[in-house]
Amino acid sequence: MAVPDAWLEGLPKVELHLHIEGSLEPELMFALAQRNKVDIPFKSVEEVRAAYNFTNLQTFLDIYYQGMNVLRTEEDFFDLTYAYFQRCQADNVRHAEIFFDPQGHTSRGVAFATAVNGITRGMKAAEEKLDVTSKLILSFLRHLTEEDAFATLEEAKPFKDAFVGVGLDSSEVGHPPSKFEKVYKACRELGWRAVAHAGEEGPPAYVTEALDLLKVARIDHGVRALEDAALVERLKQEKIPLTVCPLSNVKLCVYKDIKDHNLPKLLAAGLVANINSDDPAYFGGYMNANFKACATIPGMGAAEFVQVTRNSIAATFLDDAGKKKLSDELDAFLAKHPAPAVAA
């Protein structure tokens, strides 16, 4: 018997791996295209969803950047962000740390300020109206040059206080973390925390590079780390969180089936693995959908979901008081709704 859906839905959650552009639902894409008079290569919402049949990361990115083109005004970015946080509230996500890809917008002629002001307004509204807290991470696109990343960093400096950290995403294979060592050093000197996508399609060596050269505090994905026993031991000893995205991994063919996912093995190895939705509009599910899908993986019982949630809280960039508030909420839930005794 699997962990009950109702218990998973009620569990207070934290999301640490979410690309705000990846929460652009087809319905909003069409509405913004109409509002901004932007042509898109789809005739209906159904046609968009049919196109979400990816064979790897690159086939996803191709359509992802097409969809991003409808985002033009500050109000567009506000609407996108607030819609995501409404989904957070529905899924009982209490705190989220979200990625923002400025190069995907400035390259289209959208001003840096337009995007970041819309997103931060949405975050503030979500905290005030939905009681969901959040932090923002600026991400560099790794298929572009480090020089381009430095140019983006200069654009970001007037908004330095809007960001808690810096990330690295887009096409992983062929673009190792070492490519961005200098710009990451500059970002850390600004006081930003560092994270990076590594070990999804790229090899475990990319995880090691991200740790050694970029000095990251979290690894985004990291599922291939299990291929390197020494790396696993290091991640365990240094308590480096892995922001795992199960439905994303299946949609992008990292795993053929959710039941093949290695999340239980990551947890059994003592790693600080947690569950996230990545690009939920494209990958078929927000946090509750990911939690429910993971409940079908052999070895994922209620205790594992509690551990995943505690791992998420520990991995946030909140201060001790913020982490305690989340931990207290989790403990209060478990006091009223003890973890169900089910076969893992």
Sequence and secondary structure as in RCSB ss.txt:
>XXXX:A:sequence
MAVPDAWLEGLPKVELHLHIEGSLEPELMFALAQRNKVDIPFKSVEEVRAAYNFTNLQTFLDIYYQGMNVLRTEE
DFFDLTYAYFQRCQADNVRHAEIFFDPQGHTSRGVAFATAVNGITRGMKAAEEKLDVTSKLILSFLRHLTEEDAF
ATLEEAKPFKDAFVGVGLDSSEVGHPPSKFEKVYKACRELGWRAVAHAGEEGPPAYVTEALDLLKVARIDHGVRA
LEDAALVERLKQEKIPLTVCPLSNVKLCVYKDIKDHNLPKLLAAGLVANINSDDPAYFGGYMNANFKACATIPGM
GAAEFVQVTRNSIAATFLDDAGKKKLSDELDAFLAKHPAPAVAA
>XXXX:A:secstr
    HHHHHHS EEEEEEEGGGG  HHHHHHHHHHHT   S SSHHHHHHH   SSHHHHHHHHHHHHTT  SHH
HHHHHHHHHHHHHHHTTEEEEEEEE THHHHTTT  HHHHHHHHHHHHHHIIIII  EEEEEEEEETTS HHHHH
HHHHHHGGGGGG SEEEEES  TT  GGGGHHHHHHHHHTT EEEEEESSSS HHHHHHHHHTS  SEEEE GGG
GG HHHHHHHHHHT EEEE HHHHHHTTSSSSGGG  HHHHHHTT EEEE  BSHHHHT  HHHHHHHHTTSTT 
 HHHHHHHHHHHHHHSS  HHHHHHHHHHHHHHHHHS       
